[in-house]
């Protein structure tokens, strides 16, 4: 998985919608590079008009990899990504990409890995602003006590994604959303 520098000039945006066990997922591309994955009702979801026109053409590989992930045959993603955010947010999102499939890390562990042991709250805020949920696996971050704290897509989705990665199947279906 590669990342396009966030300093790349702004470019045209377009989107598509794919079905998933977690409900419909809106994929957004900026300049032909995947820059967003948003769930219905997601906290910090941009306004629909910011996604650009519907155009399915740039999303074939992303849709295929997501389908394989949900089918249980893919454990990581190999896609070019555009991660637009502050330098700190981007460092958190890059750190999220190191959390292995089926494993979890605490906000404090991520802060420690970033060399900022006192920044667990800031890590949580950056985690919540992740524009590429599932692909940049913010659902793998838990509270210090092991509790399922915060998730922009909702705790039920977080629980379901973690159960899926543990091979337990899905506890939710798209019909709930």
C-alpha positions as CSV (number, residue, x, y, z in Angstrom):
1,X,0.0,0.0,0.0
2,X,1.5,3.3,-1.0
3,X,0.5,6.8,-0.1
4,X,0.4,9.8,-2.3
5,X,1.8,12.8,-0.5
6,X,-0.9,15.0,0.9
7,X,0.9,18.0,-0.5
8,X,-0.1,16.9,-4.1
9,X,-2.2,19.6,-5.8
10,X,-5.9,19.4,-5.4
11,X,-7.6,17.4,-8.0
12,X,-11.1,16.4,-9.2
13,X,-13.0,14.1,-6.9
14,X,-15.5,11.3,-7.7
15,X,-17.1,8.5,-5.8
16,X,-18.9,5.2,-5.9
17,X,-20.9,3.2,-3.4
18,X,-20.2,-0.5,-2.7
19,X,-22.2,-2.9,-0.6
20,X,-20.6,-4.6,2.5
21,X,-21.7,-6.5,5.6
22,X,-21.3,-3.1,7.4
23,X,-23.7,-1.4,5.1
24,X,-23.0,0.7,2.0
25,X,-19.5,2.1,1.8
26,X,-18.8,5.3,-0.1
27,X,-15.4,5.3,-1.8
28,X,-13.9,8.6,-2.8
29,X,-11.0,9.2,-5.2
30,X,-9.1,12.5,-5.6
31,X,-7.2,12.7,-8.8
32,X,-7.8,9.0,-9.4
33,X,-6.3,8.0,-6.1
34,X,-8.4,6.5,-3.2
35,X,-8.8,9.2,-0.6
36,X,-11.9,8.2,1.3
37,X,-14.0,5.3,2.6
38,X,-17.1,6.4,4.5
39,X,-19.9,4.4,6.2
40,X,-23.5,5.5,6.3
41,X,-24.0,7.6,9.4
42,X,-20.3,7.9,10.1
43,X,-19.1,10.6,12.4
44,X,-16.9,13.2,10.6
45,X,-18.3,12.0,7.2
46,X,-18.0,14.9,4.7
47,X,-21.0,16.3,3.0
48,X,-22.2,14.3,0.0
49,X,-21.5,17.2,-2.4
50,X,-17.8,17.0,-1.4
51,X,-17.5,13.5,-2.9
52,X,-17.8,14.7,-6.5
53,X,-19.9,13.0,-9.2
54,X,-20.5,9.2,-9.2
55,X,-18.0,7.4,-11.4
56,X,-17.3,3.7,-10.7
57,X,-14.3,3.5,-13.0
58,X,-11.4,4.3,-10.6
59,X,-12.6,2.0,-7.9
60,X,-12.4,-1.5,-9.4
61,X,-9.3,-2.7,-7.5
62,X,-10.4,-1.1,-4.2
63,X,-13.9,-2.7,-4.5
64,X,-12.3,-6.1,-5.3
65,X,-9.9,-5.9,-2.3
66,X,-12.7,-4.9,0.0
67,X,-14.8,-7.8,-1.2
68,X,-11.9,-10.2,-0.6
69,X,-11.4,-8.7,2.9
70,X,-15.1,-9.2,3.8
71,X,-14.9,-12.8,2.3
72,X,-12.1,-13.5,4.6
73,X,-9.5,-14.1,1.9
74,X,-7.6,-10.8,2.3
75,X,-5.9,-9.6,5.5
76,X,-4.3,-6.4,4.2
77,X,-4.8,-3.9,1.4
78,X,-2.4,-3.1,-1.5
79,X,-3.8,0.2,-2.8
80,X,-2.4,3.6,-3.6
81,X,-3.9,6.0,-1.0
82,X,-4.1,9.7,-0.6
83,X,-4.2,10.6,3.1
84,X,-5.0,14.3,3.5
85,X,-4.6,15.6,7.0
86,X,-2.2,17.3,9.3
87,X,1.3,15.9,9.7
88,X,0.3,14.4,13.1
89,X,-2.9,12.9,11.7
90,X,-0.9,11.3,8.8
91,X,1.7,9.9,11.3
92,X,-1.2,8.3,13.3
93,X,-2.8,6.9,10.2
94,X,0.5,5.5,9.0
95,X,1.0,3.9,12.4
96,X,-2.5,2.3,12.2
97,X,-1.4,0.6,9.0
98,X,1.2,-1.3,11.1
99,X,-1.4,-2.9,13.4
100,X,-1.7,-6.5,12.1
101,X,-5.0,-8.1,11.0
102,X,-6.9,-9.6,13.9
103,X,-4.8,-7.8,16.5
104,X,-5.5,-4.6,18.5
105,X,-3.5,-1.8,19.9
106,X,-4.4,0.8,22.5
107,X,-4.3,4.5,21.9
108,X,-1.4,4.7,24.4
109,X,0.5,2.0,22.5
110,X,0.1,4.0,19.3
111,X,1.2,7.2,21.1
112,X,4.2,5.4,22.4
113,X,5.1,4.1,19.0
114,X,5.0,7.6,17.7
115,X,7.5,8.7,20.3
116,X,4.7,10.8,22.0
117,X,3.7,8.7,25.1
118,X,1.5,11.5,26.5
119,X,-0.5,11.9,23.3
120,X,-3.0,9.1,23.6
121,X,-5.9,11.6,23.5
122,X,-4.5,13.3,20.4
123,X,-4.0,9.9,18.8
124,X,-7.7,9.2,19.5
125,X,-8.8,12.4,17.9
126,X,-6.6,11.7,14.8
127,X,-7.9,8.1,14.8
128,X,-11.5,9.4,14.7
129,X,-10.7,11.6,11.6
130,X,-9.3,8.7,9.6
131,X,-10.7,9.2,6.1
132,X,-10.1,5.6,5.0
133,X,-11.7,3.4,7.7
134,X,-11.2,-0.4,7.3
135,X,-8.4,0.0,4.8
136,X,-6.5,2.1,7.3
137,X,-7.7,0.0,10.2
138,X,-8.7,2.4,13.0
139,X,-11.2,-0.3,14.2
140,X,-8.2,-2.1,15.6
141,X,-7.6,0.5,18.3
142,X,-9.1,0.0,21.8
143,X,-9.0,1.6,25.2
144,X,-6.3,1.0,27.7
145,X,-8.7,-1.4,29.6
146,X,-9.3,-3.4,26.5
147,X,-12.7,-1.8,26.0
148,X,-14.1,-0.9,22.6
149,X,-14.0,2.8,22.8
150,X,-15.1,5.2,20.1
151,X,-15.4,4.4,16.4
152,X,-16.6,6.8,13.7
153,X,-18.7,4.0,12.2
154,X,-20.2,3.0,15.5
155,X,-19.3,0.5,18.2
156,X,-21.4,-2.2,16.6
157,X,-19.5,-2.0,13.4
158,X,-16.2,-2.0,15.3
159,X,-17.2,-5.0,17.2
160,X,-18.3,-6.8,13.9
161,X,-15.0,-5.9,12.1
162,X,-12.9,-7.2,15.0
163,X,-15.1,-10.4,15.2
164,X,-14.6,-10.9,11.4
165,X,-10.9,-10.6,11.8
166,X,-10.9,-13.1,14.6
167,X,-12.8,-15.5,12.3
168,X,-16.0,-15.3,14.3
169,X,-18.2,-14.0,11.4
170,X,-20.3,-10.9,11.5
171,X,-22.5,-9.9,14.4
172,X,-24.2,-7.3,12.3
173,X,-25.6,-7.0,8.8
174,X,-26.2,-4.1,6.4
175,X,-29.9,-4.4,7.2
176,X,-29.2,-2.8,10.6
177,X,-28.0,0.4,9.0
